[in-house]
């Protein structure tokens, strides 16, 4: 298949610019991936669609305030987007300025902080932050929530909580695992009260998730790398669910990528590391039976992933249905359940 096979026309007014007042107030488009049948529901119905032996697998990554604004000694303005934390003082980052930053460039940041560009790291830069404060502390004090490029407003205080799942624990993502944003404390409590088991993986979503596929031939696409971790506890929970006849339901494409990355050998094995797994139609899923997901950008790797999972024609038809029914798209938008 080609990149252009995954294009679709989306009216700009369907791109959600803000979260709904209540997390769980979203709509839910349900698809039977065998028949392609669609049902329009509310997200609060999700718990009724889960069977007692099913296992929900969440991504517990936590978004960091990864966007910083600064100034070169020459006076030029700079925008920094942290892509990956290396240690308490070093990071890999996008550095945007009118002229490309050279090694040795010092950037003054808010509140008296500063950093130095050490050099290129392929398309990105290696950056060192000065002083004794750990980088996460600096980001918490002066960083901005790195809203996706299709959200055209500046971030605000509300985004610090709403562009974050209620179960976020492991700091390191620069984009939210958006399917998880629909869950509030009440729904998490209801899941527990119903006796539905939960497990967690970590996949630190990088800004590469928003990068367009630039080649028409998908075989030539170089996938961005993201850190993932799957624990033995989660591996055991999945084995137990399968033994009891339950489904493994991934909450989001990032949970899917973590589980499938840990299943590369054909068997799910606990571990951690970087993944550049690129899932396109024809891929055989090994660890996931159903998926909750948001609506994804045209020609994106995530649209390709859900097409691999539920069928290309099914997904493209579902997107046309969602557009006609005026579902809200992308990070702060509505959800799909593929089962």
N, C-alpha and C positions, 0 to 999 in steps of 0.2 A: 504494500500500500504506500501511498504518497502523502506528503504533508498536506497537500491541497484537498485530499479526501476528508480531512477533519475540519474544514472551514465551515462556518455558518454565520449568517447575518444576525446580529444581536442589536436591538434598539438600545441606545445608550441609557434610556430612562429605566431599563431593567437591571442595570448594574447598581447593586445596593451600596450607597455611600455611607450609611450609618447602620449600626445594629438596631434591631427592634427594641422596644422598651424592656420586654421580657425575653430572655434567651429562648425559652421553649415555645414562643408564639409563632415560630416559623411554620411554613407549610411543608408537607412531605409528599413527594411523588414516589409512589411505590411501583416497582416493576418486577414482574415474574420473568426472570431471565431466560426461562425455557420457552414461554409462549410470547413474550414481549408485551403482555397485557399490562395496562397502566391503570392505577387508581389514585385519585387525588385525595389526600388526607391531611391531617394536621400532625405536627411533630409530637404532640402529646399522645397520639395514638401509637407511637413507636413501641412502647412497653407491651401493648396488646399483641404485637406481632412477634414477640420473643417467646420461645418455648422454654419450659422449665430446665431442660438439659443443655440449652444453648450456652455458649460462652461469649461474652463481649470482650474484645481486646482493644484497649485504649492506648493512645500515644501520650505519655506523661511529660513530653518535652515542655519547657517553659520559655516563652518569648522574652528576650532581653531587649532593653531600650537601646537598640543597636545603631541608631542614627545620631550623628553628632555634626554640629556646625562650627566652623572655625575660620581662622585667617592666617595666611602666610605672612612672613616677615615683610614681604613686599606689599602687603595690603590686600592681596587677592583673596576672594572668598573661597572656602573649601567646604564640601560636604563629604562626610565619611560614613560609610555603611559597613559596620563590622560583619564579616561573613563567617569567621570562625575564630574562637578563642584558642590560643595556643598555650598560654599559661597566664599567670596573674598580671603580666605586663606586656605581653606580645599578642598580636592578632593578625589575621589575614583580612584585608578590607578592600572595598571599592573606595577610591579617592577621586572625587569629581572636582575639577577646577578648570579655569579657562585655559591654562597650560598644564600639561601633564607634570605631576609632581616628580621631582628627581630625588635620588637617594641623598639624605642629609637635610632635606626640607623639614623645617620645624613649623608645626601648626599650633597656634595658640587657640585654646578652647575656652568655654565659659568657666567661671568660678576659679580662674587661675590655673587650670590644668593645661597640659600641653602634651604633644606627641611628636615623634620623629618618623619620617618615612625612611625605611632601611633599604628598600629596593623593590624590584618587581617580583611578583610571584605569578607567572603566566599573565593572565589578563588582570590580575589583582595586584595588591601591594602588601608587603610585610611592614607592620607598623609597631613601634615601641612607645608605650605610654610612660611618661616621666613621673617621678615621685614614689612615695611609699604606698600610696593607696592602691589596692587591687583594682584591676580593670572593671570588675563587676560593680564595685562600689562607685567608681567614677560614672559608669553608665547609669546606675540607679539615681545618681545626683543630677546629672546634666543631659542624659540621653533622651532621645525621643523614640516613641514606638514606631517601628518601620512599617507603616501602612503600605500595602501593595500599590504599584504604580497606577492602577485603574481607579483607585480612590483619590479623587482630585482635590480634596480638602487637606488642610494640615491636621496632624494628630492633636487630640485634646486629652484632658484628664480622664474622660470616660474610657478612652481606648486602653489606658493602662490596666483596666480590669476586664473590659469587654473583648479585647483582642488577645484573650488568654482563657484557657479552659479552667473550670473550677477544680480540676484534678491535676493541674500542672505542678511538676515537682523538680524536674531536672533542667537547670538553666543551660541555654545554648542555642535555641532556635532564633532565627530572624524573621520567621513567618509562622503564623499559627497553624496548627492542625485543625482546619476549619470545621470539619464535621463534628468535632468535639465541642464547638462553641454553642451548640443547641442545648447541651445538657446543663441544667441548673441543679442546685442542691436538692430540690424537691424530687426531681426525676431520678437523681442518683440514689436518694433514700428509697424511692418506690421500687427501683430495680433490686435493691438489697432486700427490701421487705418481701418481694415476690420470690426471693431465693435464687435469683439469676446470678450466676457466678461471673466475676470480672477478672481480667488479667491485664497487665500493662507491658508495653514495650516502650523503648525510647528511639525516636528518630528526630535529630535536630534539623528541622526544615531550613534549607538555605535559600538565599535569594534566587538561586538558579531555578527554583520551581516556577518563577515568573518569566524566565528567559524564553523567548520564542525559539521554535525549531527553525533553523536558518537554511536547511538543505531540503530539497524536494524529496530526495531519496532517503528514507528513514534509516537505511543501513549505514548511511554516512554520518548520522548524528552522533556527536560526542556528548554523553550524558554527564551532568554535573554530579559531584560526589557529596554524599551526606553521611554523617556519623549515625550509626544505629547500634542498639544493644537489645538482645533478647535473653532473658534470664532462664535458668533451669526451672524455676518455679512456673514461669509461663509455658515452657515446653511441656511440663508435667500436667498443667491445667488443660492444655489443648488435647493431650493424649487421653485424659480422663473424659473430657467432653465427647470426643470421638467414640470412646469405648461405650459411653452411655447413649449413643445415638444422637447426640446433639450437634448443632452447627457451630462452626467457628465464625463469628461475625466481627469483621474488622471495622472499627470506627474510624473511617477515613482512609484515603489512599496512602497516607504515610505509614499507618499501621500495616497496610497491605505490603508496602515495599519492605518494611522491616522483617515481617514474617517470611515473605518470599525470598528475601536476601539470605535469611538464616536457613532456608530450605534448598539452597542451590545444589547441594549434593543429592537431592531427591528425598532427603529426610530432614525434618526440623531439628536443628542442633543449636543449643545455647551458644552465644558468642557475641562479640562486638567488633566494630571496625568501620571502615568506609564502604559504602555501597554506591555503585553507579548503574544499578540494575535498570534497564530500559524495557518496559513491558508494552508490547504491541500485539495486535490481533494475531492469533496463532500460538501465543504463549499458553502453556499448560500450568494452571495454578495448582500448588501443592498443599497449601496450608489454610486457605481461606474459602469458606462456603458462601458467605453473604457479606455485603458491604453497605455501610452507610457513608454517603459522600455528598459534597456540595456540587453545584454546577461549575464546570471548568471552562477556561478560555478556549476560543477557537485555535486549532492547530497546536495545542499544548500537549506535552507528554502525559499529563494527567487525563485528558480527554482520550488519548490513545489507550491508557491503562484501563479505564472503565469500559471502553469499547472491546478490549480484549476479554474483559470479565463477563460482560452481559451481551455481547454481540454488537458488531458495528451498526447494522441497520436498526437494531432495537434502540441503541443509544441515540443515534442521529434522529430517529423518529420521536423519541422521548423529548429531546431538546426542542424540536419544533412544537410539540405539545406544550412544553413548559413556556415557550415564548408566547404561544397563542393564549395560554391561561394566565399570562403575566406573573409568572414566578419571579422571584428576586434572585439575581445571579451573583456568583463568586463569593468572596470571603465572608461578607456579612449577609449573604443571601439565604435562600431556602435549601432544603436537603432532598436527596434521593435515597431510597432504600432498594438495593438490588439483591433479590433473593431467589 
